[in-house]
Amino acid sequence: MGTVINTLSAERGAQAAPRPSREEAEAAVRTLIAWAGDDPRREGLLDTPRRVARAFEELYSGYGHDPQEVLARTFADVGGYQDMVLVRDIPFTSHCEHHMVPFMGTAHIAYYPIDGVVGLSKLARLVDIYARRLQTQETLTAQIADALEAYLGSRGVAVMIEAEHLCMSIRGVQKAGASTMTSRFTGVFREDAAEREKFLNLVRPTFR
């Protein structure tokens, strides 16, 4: 539980940094265009700073949403269902915090409910909340699992993410097609190898 608290506290602290104005953001884009070697006063680039600022609002919209609110409403009238709930193949796009280059892939999420279940779309929304931030895949995996553990309440959570990183495929070593797998297990998934195997068997057909 200490790890969950530390992860979520660090997340809140990161969001507390002062936010520059839109004018400052657009000026920064003009500076980067000039640094790259082009002329930000060129006709085709005149509106680019404005477009980039608007794109950033969408690409990094996760900072403006609270995962606790997304997971707050649960449904208890599910006929006493207490077995695994799994949503697999949730597509996402995020941005590497090291190079601000996209990485994209799919997330698989499972949990064992205690007093009720959360709407299935909320799990996809939770992925987007964390994916639409500057991220590493490892942190993204941990944040999704920790939020479910802290705010939903369950007997166990399993999260697995498979993604391709453009910072690896279009720059640096330039190894297109390489995929990265990360996972996090809590509760019964961590304690019971049979439960982990059950989860893996259910998501394995999605692996390339």
C-alpha positions as a Markdown table, in Angstrom:
| # | Residue | x | y | z |
|---|---|---|---|---|
| 1 | Met | 0.0 | 0.0 | 0.0 |
| 2 | Gly | 2.9 | 2.3 | 0.7 |
| 3 | Thr | 4.0 | 2.1 | -3.0 |
| 4 | Val | 0.5 | 3.0 | -4.1 |
| 5 | Ile | 0.4 | 6.1 | -1.8 |
| 6 | Asn | 3.9 | 7.2 | -3.0 |
| 7 | Thr | 3.0 | 6.8 | -6.6 |
| 8 | Leu | -0.2 | 8.7 | -6.4 |
| 9 | Ser | 1.3 | 11.4 | -4.1 |
| 10 | Ala | 4.1 | 12.0 | -6.6 |
| 11 | Glu | 1.5 | 12.2 | -9.4 |
| 12 | Arg | -0.3 | 15.0 | -7.5 |
| 13 | Gly | 2.9 | 16.8 | -6.8 |
| 14 | Ala | 3.9 | 16.8 | -10.5 |
| 15 | Gln | 0.6 | 18.4 | -11.5 |
| 16 | Ala | 1.1 | 21.3 | -9.0 |
| 17 | Ala | 3.8 | 23.0 | -11.1 |
| 18 | Pro | 2.8 | 26.5 | -12.4 |
| 19 | Arg | 1.4 | 26.4 | -15.9 |
| 20 | Pro | 2.7 | 28.9 | -18.5 |
| 21 | Ser | 0.3 | 31.0 | -20.4 |
| 22 | Arg | -0.8 | 30.1 | -24.0 |
| 23 | Glu | 1.3 | 33.0 | -25.3 |
| 24 | Glu | 4.4 | 31.6 | -23.6 |
| 25 | Ala | 3.7 | 28.2 | -25.0 |
| 26 | Glu | 3.3 | 29.5 | -28.5 |
| 27 | Ala | 6.5 | 31.5 | -28.2 |
| 28 | Ala | 8.3 | 28.4 | -27.1 |
| 29 | Val | 7.1 | 26.6 | -30.2 |
| 30 | Arg | 8.4 | 29.4 | -32.4 |
| 31 | Thr | 11.8 | 29.1 | -30.6 |
| 32 | Leu | 11.9 | 25.4 | -31.3 |
| 33 | Ile | 11.0 | 25.9 | -35.0 |
| 34 | Ala | 13.8 | 28.4 | -35.3 |
| 35 | Trp | 16.2 | 26.1 | -33.5 |
| 36 | Ala | 15.3 | 23.2 | -35.9 |
| 37 | Gly | 16.5 | 25.5 | -38.7 |
| 38 | Asp | 13.3 | 26.9 | -40.2 |
| 39 | Asp | 11.7 | 30.3 | -40.1 |
| 40 | Pro | 8.6 | 30.6 | -37.8 |
| 41 | Arg | 7.6 | 33.7 | -39.9 |
| 42 | Arg | 7.2 | 31.6 | -43.0 |
| 43 | Glu | 3.6 | 31.4 | -44.3 |
| 44 | Gly | 3.2 | 27.7 | -43.7 |
| 45 | Leu | 4.5 | 28.0 | -40.1 |
| 46 | Leu | 2.7 | 31.2 | -39.0 |
| 47 | Asp | -0.2 | 29.3 | -37.4 |
| 48 | Thr | 1.9 | 26.3 | -36.3 |
| 49 | Pro | 2.5 | 27.6 | -32.7 |
| 50 | Arg | -1.2 | 28.0 | -32.2 |
| 51 | Arg | -2.0 | 24.5 | -33.6 |
| 52 | Val | 0.7 | 22.9 | -31.5 |
| 53 | Ala | -0.6 | 24.5 | -28.3 |
| 54 | Arg | -4.1 | 23.2 | -29.2 |
| 55 | Ala | -2.8 | 19.8 | -30.0 |
| 56 | Phe | -0.9 | 19.7 | -26.6 |
| 57 | Glu | -4.2 | 20.4 | -24.8 |
| 58 | Glu | -5.6 | 17.2 | -26.4 |
| 59 | Leu | -2.5 | 15.0 | -26.3 |
| 60 | Tyr | -1.8 | 15.9 | -22.6 |
| 61 | Ser | -5.4 | 16.2 | -21.4 |
| 62 | Gly | -4.9 | 13.5 | -18.8 |
| 63 | Tyr | -3.4 | 16.1 | -16.4 |
| 64 | Gly | -6.8 | 17.7 | -16.1 |
| 65 | His | -8.7 | 14.6 | -15.0 |
| 66 | Asp | -8.9 | 12.8 | -11.7 |
| 67 | Pro | -8.8 | 9.0 | -11.8 |
| 68 | Gln | -10.5 | 8.9 | -8.4 |
| 69 | Glu | -13.6 | 10.5 | -9.9 |
| 70 | Val | -13.6 | 8.1 | -12.8 |
| 71 | Leu | -13.7 | 5.1 | -10.5 |
| 72 | Ala | -16.0 | 6.6 | -7.9 |
| 73 | Arg | -19.3 | 5.1 | -9.2 |
| 74 | Thr | -19.7 | 1.3 | -8.9 |
| 75 | Phe | -22.6 | -1.0 | -9.5 |
| 76 | Ala | -23.5 | -3.5 | -6.8 |
| 77 | Asp | -26.5 | -5.1 | -8.6 |
| 78 | Val | -24.5 | -7.7 | -10.6 |
| 79 | Gly | -26.1 | -10.9 | -9.4 |
| 80 | Gly | -23.4 | -11.5 | -6.8 |
| 81 | Tyr | -20.7 | -11.7 | -9.5 |
| 82 | Gln | -17.3 | -11.9 | -7.9 |
| 83 | Asp | -15.2 | -13.6 | -10.6 |
| 84 | Met | -12.6 | -11.9 | -12.8 |
| 85 | Val | -13.5 | -8.8 | -14.9 |
| 86 | Leu | -11.2 | -8.4 | -17.8 |
| 87 | Val | -11.1 | -5.7 | -20.5 |
| 88 | Arg | -8.4 | -6.4 | -23.0 |
| 89 | Asp | -7.0 | -4.7 | -26.2 |
| 90 | Ile | -7.6 | -1.2 | -24.9 |
| 91 | Pro | -5.8 | 1.0 | -27.5 |
| 92 | Phe | -3.8 | 4.0 | -26.3 |
| 93 | Thr | -1.3 | 6.5 | -27.5 |
| 94 | Ser | 1.1 | 8.2 | -25.0 |
| 95 | His | 4.3 | 10.3 | -25.2 |
| 96 | Cys | 7.7 | 9.3 | -23.9 |
| 97 | Glu | 8.8 | 11.7 | -21.3 |
| 98 | His | 12.4 | 11.4 | -22.4 |
| 99 | His | 12.0 | 12.5 | -26.0 |
| 100 | Met | 8.3 | 13.6 | -26.2 |
| 101 | Val | 7.8 | 11.1 | -29.1 |
| 102 | Pro | 4.7 | 8.9 | -29.2 |
| 103 | Phe | 4.5 | 5.3 | -28.1 |
| 104 | Met | 1.3 | 3.3 | -28.7 |
| 105 | Gly | -0.2 | -0.1 | -28.0 |
| 106 | Thr | -2.8 | -1.9 | -26.0 |
| 107 | Ala | -3.6 | -2.3 | -22.4 |
| 108 | His | -5.2 | -5.4 | -20.7 |
| 109 | Ile | -6.8 | -4.8 | -17.3 |
| 110 | Ala | -8.4 | -7.3 | -14.9 |
| 111 | Tyr | -9.7 | -7.2 | -11.4 |
| 112 | Tyr | -11.6 | -9.2 | -8.9 |
| 113 | Pro | -14.6 | -7.1 | -7.5 |
| 114 | Ile | -15.5 | -7.1 | -3.9 |
| 115 | Asp | -18.7 | -5.0 | -3.4 |
| 116 | Gly | -19.4 | -4.1 | -7.0 |
| 117 | Val | -18.1 | -3.4 | -10.5 |
| 118 | Val | -17.1 | -0.3 | -12.3 |
| 119 | Gly | -18.5 | 0.6 | -15.7 |
| 120 | Leu | -16.3 | -1.1 | -18.4 |
| 121 | Ser | -15.8 | 2.2 | -20.2 |
| 122 | Lys | -14.3 | 3.7 | -17.0 |
| 123 | Leu | -11.3 | 1.3 | -17.4 |
| 124 | Ala | -10.6 | 2.6 | -20.9 |
| 125 | Arg | -11.0 | 6.1 | -19.6 |
| 126 | Leu | -8.6 | 5.4 | -16.8 |
| 127 | Val | -6.0 | 4.2 | -19.3 |
| 128 | Asp | -6.5 | 7.5 | -21.3 |
| 129 | Ile | -6.1 | 9.6 | -18.2 |
| 130 | Tyr | -2.6 | 8.3 | -17.5 |
| 131 | Ala | -1.7 | 7.8 | -21.2 |
| 132 | Arg | -2.4 | 11.4 | -22.1 |
| 133 | Arg | 0.5 | 12.6 | -20.0 |
| 134 | Leu | 4.3 | 12.5 | -20.4 |
| 135 | Gln | 5.1 | 8.9 | -19.5 |
| 136 | Thr | 7.3 | 5.9 | -19.4 |
| 137 | Gln | 5.5 | 2.6 | -20.1 |
| 138 | Glu | 6.6 | 1.3 | -16.7 |
| 139 | Thr | 5.1 | 4.2 | -14.9 |
| 140 | Leu | 1.9 | 4.1 | -16.9 |
| 141 | Thr | 1.5 | 0.4 | -16.0 |
| 142 | Ala | 2.1 | 1.1 | -12.3 |
| 143 | Gln | -0.3 | 4.1 | -12.2 |
| 144 | Ile | -3.2 | 2.3 | -13.7 |
| 145 | Ala | -2.8 | -0.7 | -11.3 |
| 146 | Asp | -2.2 | 1.6 | -8.3 |
| 147 | Ala | -5.3 | 3.7 | -9.1 |
| 148 | Leu | -7.5 | 0.6 | -9.3 |
| 149 | Glu | -6.0 | -0.7 | -6.1 |
| 150 | Ala | -6.5 | 2.6 | -4.2 |
| 151 | Tyr | -9.8 | 3.9 | -5.5 |
| 152 | Leu | -11.9 | 0.8 | -6.6 |
| 153 | Gly | -11.2 | -1.8 | -4.0 |
| 154 | Ser | -10.7 | -5.3 | -5.2 |
| 155 | Arg | -9.2 | -8.7 | -4.3 |
| 156 | Gly | -6.6 | -8.2 | -7.0 |
| 157 | Val | -5.6 | -6.2 | -10.0 |
| 158 | Ala | -3.7 | -7.2 | -13.1 |
| 159 | Val | -2.4 | -4.8 | -15.8 |
| 160 | Met | -0.4 | -5.7 | -18.8 |
| 161 | Ile | 0.7 | -3.3 | -21.6 |
| 162 | Glu | 2.3 | -4.0 | -24.9 |
| 163 | Ala | 3.6 | -1.0 | -26.9 |
| 164 | Glu | 5.9 | 0.2 | -29.7 |
| 165 | His | 8.0 | 3.2 | -28.9 |
| 166 | Leu | 8.8 | 5.6 | -31.8 |
| 167 | Cys | 11.8 | 6.9 | -29.8 |
| 168 | Met | 13.2 | 3.5 | -30.5 |
| 169 | Ser | 11.9 | 2.9 | -34.0 |
| 170 | Ile | 12.4 | 6.3 | -35.8 |
| 171 | Arg | 15.5 | 7.6 | -34.0 |
| 172 | Gly | 18.4 | 6.1 | -32.0 |
| 173 | Val | 18.7 | 2.4 | -32.8 |
| 174 | Gln | 15.8 | 2.6 | -35.3 |
| 175 | Lys | 14.4 | -0.8 | -34.7 |
| 176 | Ala | 10.8 | -0.6 | -36.0 |
| 177 | Gly | 8.4 | -3.2 | -34.9 |
| 178 | Ala | 10.1 | -4.0 | -31.5 |
| 179 | Ser | 7.5 | -4.2 | -28.8 |
| 180 | Thr | 7.8 | -3.7 | -25.0 |
| 181 | Met | 5.8 | -5.6 | -22.5 |
| 182 | Thr | 5.2 | -4.5 | -18.9 |
| 183 | Ser | 2.9 | -5.9 | -16.2 |
| 184 | Arg | 1.8 | -5.2 | -12.6 |
| 185 | Phe | -0.1 | -7.6 | -10.3 |
| 186 | Thr | -1.6 | -7.0 | -6.9 |
| 187 | Gly | -3.6 | -9.0 | -4.4 |
| 188 | Val | -4.6 | -12.5 | -5.6 |
| 189 | Phe | -2.8 | -12.0 | -8.9 |
| 190 | Arg | 0.5 | -11.4 | -7.1 |
| 191 | Glu | 0.0 | -14.1 | -4.5 |
| 192 | Asp | -1.4 | -16.9 | -6.6 |
| 193 | Ala | 0.5 | -18.1 | -9.7 |
| 194 | Ala | -2.6 | -19.9 | -10.9 |
| 195 | Glu | -4.5 | -16.6 | -11.0 |
| 196 | Arg | -1.7 | -14.9 | -13.0 |
| 197 | Glu | -1.7 | -17.8 | -15.4 |
| 198 | Lys | -5.5 | -17.5 | -15.8 |
| 199 | Phe | -5.1 | -13.8 | -16.7 |
| 200 | Leu | -2.2 | -14.5 | -19.1 |
| 201 | Asn | -4.1 | -17.3 | -20.8 |
| 202 | Leu | -7.0 | -14.9 | -21.4 |
| 203 | Val | -4.9 | -12.1 | -22.9 |
| 204 | Arg | -2.3 | -14.3 | -24.7 |
| 205 | Pro | -4.2 | -14.6 | -28.0 |
| 206 | Thr | -3.7 | -10.8 | -28.4 |
| 207 | Phe | 0.1 | -11.1 | -28.4 |
| 208 | Arg | 1.8 | -10.9 | -31.7 |
